[in-house]
Amino acid sequence: MFGIVRPCRHSLCGGLHREWLSHLCGLCLTLRDRHGHAARLVTNYDGLLVSVLTEAQARSPYPRRRAAPCALRGFAAADVVDARAEGARLAAAASLILAAGKIGDHVRDGDGLYGRPAVARGAAWAARRWDRAGAADAAELAFDTTVLAGALARQPVLEARPAGSVLDLTEPAESAVAAVFAHTGVLTGRPHNVPALAEAGRFFGRLAHLLDAVEDLAADRASGSYNPLAATGTGPAQARRLCDDAARGLALAVADLDLRRSALVRALLVTEVARTVDRVFAAGPGTGQPGTETPRRQGGPALGCLAGALTCCTCGLYESPGMEEERRSCTDRCGDCCDACGSCGDCCQACSSCGECCNGCDGCDGCSCDCGCN
């Protein structure tokens, strides 16, 4: 799973977390139902935002279906967005096309395992298949994929040129996300939302590109891989300013949207995005130095795959190396999710146990805490 908006159960109130999970699992199962199990590999946290935005503007909530127990949900069943929903289908199409482009880029560069001929051939075949599948789904929804194709084609060209502004390098991502976000307004018959949706998409695309570069900076320096921050001489302080500006612009664009159901949109694109920026920069961007080695988990990728399988098959009872530390970090980071509960009226009475502090907030219009449930 990848993506920058990764809320945990502590930072979303119970109702919103279930709603978020219904979109995440709905995207995964839409990919499976329409394109086979292998397509589920492109499921990502940011892709489901397209489904969330579309439902938020739709006349009525999307139909849900009961999904069977899944290892990634601790073998629990769940109500998920139906694969026939337009938002889930658009999210699936965009995820397939963008994943195909990213894989193609890795194959061309010979990154890591992609440098092995057998792996490269298999990956290239999967990328072509996913690109065709995404284009077919997009055509059903009258979405013009030439914008995405153009963005994917421009990225390596820009990276091959002499370094300029880092924002020149984020432009393809901004244009791609803007196009997809804007089309949610077209699908729901709310064209007056299109300009604000496109603006939100541009800022989100910029954030996704910059935060990915910040997280990868040390590893890219160690391996000699391309990184937009290193290529343009953009330091951590400047990167943080650009991300903060983009997050503020995103929040303003979201505020301009005419939404029928706004709680989850605001929680993800405003509150969780701000948390993500804080989290990424709290980890110390740019700490890696040229020539230094990136720490590697003992046992290599084979052990990592085994650990992941054990985690799924034991409903999380087995924790792979680093998972306990990540869990503690999540608890520490999210423990203050209701710091502002003093002004929440009656909807956060259980604040002494913050993990469940807002379970009563569904439909609460008076909540002003930063969990985003109002």
C-alpha positions in Angstrom: 0.0 0.0 0.0 1.3 3.5 -0.8 0.0 7.0 -0.8 0.4 10.1 1.5 -3.0 10.1 3.2 -2.9 7.2 5.6 -5.2 7.8 8.5 -5.2 5.4 11.4 -8.2 4.5 13.6 -7.0 7.0 16.3 -7.1 10.0 14.0 -10.5 9.5 12.4 -13.7 9.1 14.5 -15.3 5.7 14.3 -17.9 6.5 11.7 -15.5 8.3 9.4 -12.9 5.5 9.7 -15.5 2.9 8.7 -16.5 5.1 5.8 -12.8 5.6 4.7 -12.3 1.8 4.9 -15.3 1.2 2.8 -13.8 3.3 0.0 -10.3 1.7 0.4 -11.7 -1.9 0.3 -14.2 -0.8 -2.4 -11.3 0.3 -4.7 -9.4 -2.9 -4.0 -12.4 -5.1 -4.9 -13.4 -3.0 -7.9 -9.9 -3.6 -9.3 -10.3 -7.3 -8.6 -13.8 -7.7 -10.0 -13.0 -5.8 -13.2 -9.4 -6.8 -13.9 -8.4 -9.8 -11.8 -6.6 -10.3 -8.5 -3.2 -9.0 -9.8 -4.8 -5.6 -10.4 -5.3 -5.3 -6.6 -1.6 -4.5 -6.3 -2.2 -1.0 -7.5 -4.7 -0.2 -4.7 -3.4 2.9 -2.9 -4.5 5.3 -0.2 -4.5 8.3 -2.4 -6.5 6.7 -5.2 -9.5 6.2 -3.0 -9.8 10.0 -2.6 -11.3 10.0 -6.1 -14.1 7.7 -4.9 -14.6 9.9 -1.7 -14.8 13.1 -3.7 -17.3 11.6 -6.2 -19.6 10.3 -3.5 -19.4 13.6 -1.6 -21.0 15.3 -4.6 -23.4 12.6 -5.6 -27.2 13.0 -5.0 -27.2 9.9 -2.7 -24.5 7.8 -1.0 -23.0 5.0 -3.0 -24.6 1.6 -2.5 -22.5 -0.7 -0.3 -22.1 -4.4 -0.5 -21.0 -6.9 2.2 -17.5 -8.0 1.6 -16.2 -11.3 2.8 -13.6 -11.5 5.6 -10.1 -10.3 4.3 -6.7 -11.0 5.8 -5.8 -7.3 5.5 -8.8 -6.4 7.7 -7.9 -9.0 10.3 -10.3 -11.5 8.7 -13.3 -9.2 9.4 -16.1 -8.7 7.0 -17.0 -5.1 6.0 -19.5 -3.0 4.0 -17.6 -1.6 1.0 -18.4 0.7 -1.9 -19.9 -1.3 -4.7 -17.8 -1.9 -7.8 -20.5 -0.4 -10.0 -20.1 3.0 -8.4 -18.7 5.6 -10.8 -16.3 7.0 -8.3 -14.8 3.6 -7.6 -14.4 2.9 -11.3 -12.7 6.3 -11.9 -10.4 5.7 -9.0 -9.5 2.2 -10.4 -8.9 3.6 -13.9 -6.6 6.3 -12.7 -4.8 4.0 -10.3 -4.1 1.5 -13.1 -2.9 4.1 -15.6 -0.6 5.9 -13.1 0.8 2.6 -11.7 1.5 1.4 -15.3 3.4 4.6 -15.9 5.4 4.3 -12.7 6.3 0.7 -13.5 7.3 1.7 -17.0 9.6 4.3 -15.6 11.2 1.8 -13.2 11.8 -0.6 -16.1 13.4 2.1 -18.3 15.7 3.1 -15.4 16.5 -0.5 -14.4 15.8 0.3 -10.8 16.5 -2.5 -8.3 14.9 -5.7 -9.3 13.6 -4.1 -12.5 17.2 -4.3 -13.7 16.9 -8.1 -14.1 15.7 -9.0 -17.6 13.1 -11.5 -16.5 11.6 -9.1 -13.9 11.7 -6.2 -16.4 9.8 -8.3 -19.1 7.1 -9.3 -16.6 6.7 -5.8 -15.2 6.5 -4.3 -18.7 3.8 -6.8 -19.7 1.8 -6.0 -16.6 2.2 -2.2 -17.2 0.9 -2.5 -20.7 -2.0 -4.6 -19.6 -3.0 -2.2 -16.8 -2.6 0.8 -19.0 -5.1 -0.7 -21.6 -7.5 -1.7 -18.8 -7.4 1.7 -17.2 -8.0 3.4 -20.5 -11.0 1.2 -21.2 -12.5 1.9 -17.8 -11.9 5.7 -18.3 -13.6 5.6 -21.7 -16.7 4.2 -20.1 -16.7 7.2 -17.8 -15.9 9.7 -20.6 -12.6 10.6 -19.0 -9.9 11.7 -21.4 -6.7 9.8 -20.5 -4.5 11.8 -22.8 -4.0 14.2 -19.9 -2.5 11.4 -17.8 -0.5 10.0 -20.7 0.9 13.5 -21.4 1.9 14.0 -17.7 3.6 10.6 -17.6 5.5 11.4 -20.8 6.6 14.8 -19.6 8.1 13.7 -16.3 11.2 12.0 -17.6 11.8 14.8 -20.1 11.7 17.4 -17.4 14.1 15.3 -15.2 16.6 15.0 -18.1 16.8 18.8 -18.4 19.2 21.0 -16.4 17.7 21.6 -12.9 15.4 24.5 -12.5 12.7 25.0 -10.0 11.4 22.0 -8.1 7.9 23.2 -9.0 8.7 22.6 -12.7 9.2 19.0 -11.8 5.9 18.7 -9.9 3.9 20.0 -12.8 3.0 16.7 -14.4 1.8 15.3 -11.1 -0.2 18.4 -10.5 -1.8 18.3 -14.0 -2.7 14.6 -13.7 -4.4 14.8 -10.3 -6.2 18.0 -11.3 -7.7 16.3 -14.3 -8.9 13.3 -12.3 -10.3 15.4 -9.4 -12.1 17.7 -11.8 -13.8 14.9 -13.6 -15.6 13.9 -10.3 -17.6 17.1 -10.8 -18.5 16.1 -14.3 -19.6 12.6 -13.2 -21.9 14.0 -10.5 -23.4 16.8 -12.6 -21.8 19.6 -10.6 -19.7 21.5 -13.1 -19.5 24.5 -10.9 -17.2 22.5 -8.7 -14.7 21.7 -11.5 -12.5 24.8 -11.0 -12.1 24.2 -7.3 -11.6 20.5 -7.8 -8.9 21.1 -10.3 -7.2 23.5 -7.9 -7.4 20.9 -5.1 -5.9 18.3 -7.4 -3.0 20.6 -8.4 -2.1 21.2 -4.8 -2.6 17.6 -3.8 -0.4 16.4 -6.8 2.3 18.9 -5.7 2.2 17.6 -2.1 2.3 14.0 -3.2 5.4 14.6 -5.4 7.2 16.7 -2.8 6.5 14.5 0.2 7.5 11.4 -1.8 10.8 13.2 -2.6 11.3 14.1 1.0 10.8 10.6 2.3 13.1 9.1 -0.4 15.8 11.7 -0.2 18.3 9.8 1.9 17.9 6.5 0.1 18.1 8.2 -3.3 21.3 10.0 -2.3 22.8 6.7 -1.2 21.8 4.8 -4.3 22.5 7.7 -6.7 18.9 7.7 -7.9 17.2 10.8 -9.2 15.5 13.0 -6.6 13.8 16.3 -7.4 15.0 18.0 -4.2 18.6 17.0 -4.7 18.5 17.8 -8.4 17.2 21.3 -7.8 19.1 22.0 -4.6 15.9 22.4 -2.6 16.7 22.2 1.1 14.4 20.8 3.9 13.3 24.3 5.0 12.2 25.3 1.5 10.6 22.0 0.9 8.6 22.4 4.1 7.5 25.9 3.1 6.3 24.6 -0.3 4.4 21.8 1.4 2.8 24.1 4.0 1.7 26.5 1.2 0.3 23.6 -0.8 -1.6 22.3 2.2 -3.1 25.7 2.8 -4.1 26.1 -0.8 -5.7 22.6 -0.8 -7.7 23.5 2.3 -8.9 26.7 0.7 -9.9 24.8 -2.5 -11.8 22.2 -0.4 -13.6 25.0 1.4 -14.9 26.3 -2.0 -16.4 23.0 -3.0 -20.2 22.5 -3.0 -20.5 19.1 -1.3 -23.5 17.2 -0.2 -21.4 15.2 2.3 -18.3 17.0 3.3 -17.1 15.4 6.6 -14.8 12.7 5.1 -13.4 15.0 2.4 -12.4 17.6 5.0 -11.0 15.0 7.3 -8.8 13.5 4.6 -7.8 16.4 2.4 -7.4 19.0 5.2 -6.8 17.4 8.6 -5.0 14.3 7.5 -2.9 16.1 4.9 -1.7 18.5 7.5 -0.8 15.5 9.8 1.0 13.9 6.9 3.2 17.0 6.3 4.0 17.1 10.0 4.8 13.4 10.1 7.1 13.4 7.1 9.2 16.4 8.2 9.3 15.2 11.8 11.2 12.1 10.5 14.1 14.4 9.5 14.1 15.0 5.7 17.4 15.2 4.0 19.4 13.5 6.8 21.1 11.1 4.4 24.4 12.1 2.9 26.0 11.1 -0.4 27.9 7.8 -0.1 26.2 6.6 3.1 24.4 3.3 3.2 20.7 3.1 3.9 19.9 0.7 6.7 18.4 -2.6 5.5 16.3 -5.1 7.4 18.1 -8.3 8.1 17.0 -11.2 5.9 16.3 -9.1 2.8 13.1 -9.0 0.7 12.4 -12.7 1.2 12.0 -12.3 4.9 10.0 -9.1 4.4 7.5 -11.0 2.2 7.3 -13.9 4.8 6.7 -11.4 7.6 3.9 -9.8 5.6 2.3 -13.1 5.0 2.5 -14.1 8.6 1.0 -10.7 9.6 -2.0 -11.3 7.4 -2.5 -15.0 8.2 -2.3 -14.4 12.0 -4.7 -11.4 12.0 -1.8 -9.2 13.1 -0.7 -11.4 16.0 2.7 -11.6 14.4 4.6 -8.4 14.1 7.4 -8.1 11.6 10.6 -6.1 12.5 9.7 -2.4 12.9 6.0 -2.9 13.2 5.9 -2.5 17.0 7.9 0.8 16.7 5.5 2.0 14.0 2.5 1.1 16.1 3.9 3.1 19.1 4.7 6.0 16.8 1.1 5.9 15.5 -0.3 6.0 19.1 2.0 8.8 20.1 1.2 10.8 17.0 -2.6 10.3 17.2 -3.1 10.4 21.0 -4.0 14.1 20.8 -6.7 13.7 18.2 -9.3 15.4 20.5 -7.2 18.1 22.2 -9.8 20.6 21.2 -12.7 18.6 22.7 -13.5 21.3 25.2 -15.4 23.1 22.4 -17.1 20.0 20.9 -20.4 20.2 22.7 -21.7 16.8 23.6 -20.3 14.7 20.8 -16.9 13.9 22.4 -17.8 12.8 25.9 -15.5 9.8 25.8 -12.3 11.8 25.4 -10.6 10.0 28.2 -10.2 7.1 25.9 -9.1 8.9 22.8 -9.1 5.9 20.4 -12.9 5.9 20.5 -13.4 9.6 21.3 -15.7 10.5 18.5 -17.8 7.4 17.9 -20.9 9.4 18.6 -20.0 12.1 16.1 -21.8 10.6 13.1 -24.1 13.3 11.9 -22.9 15.7 14.6 -22.9 19.3 13.3 -21.5 20.9 16.4 -18.2 19.2 16.7 -15.2 21.5 16.2 -12.3 19.1 17.2 -9.7 18.4 14.6 -10.8 14.8 14.0 -12.8 16.2 11.0 -16.2 14.6 11.9 -18.3 17.8 11.7 
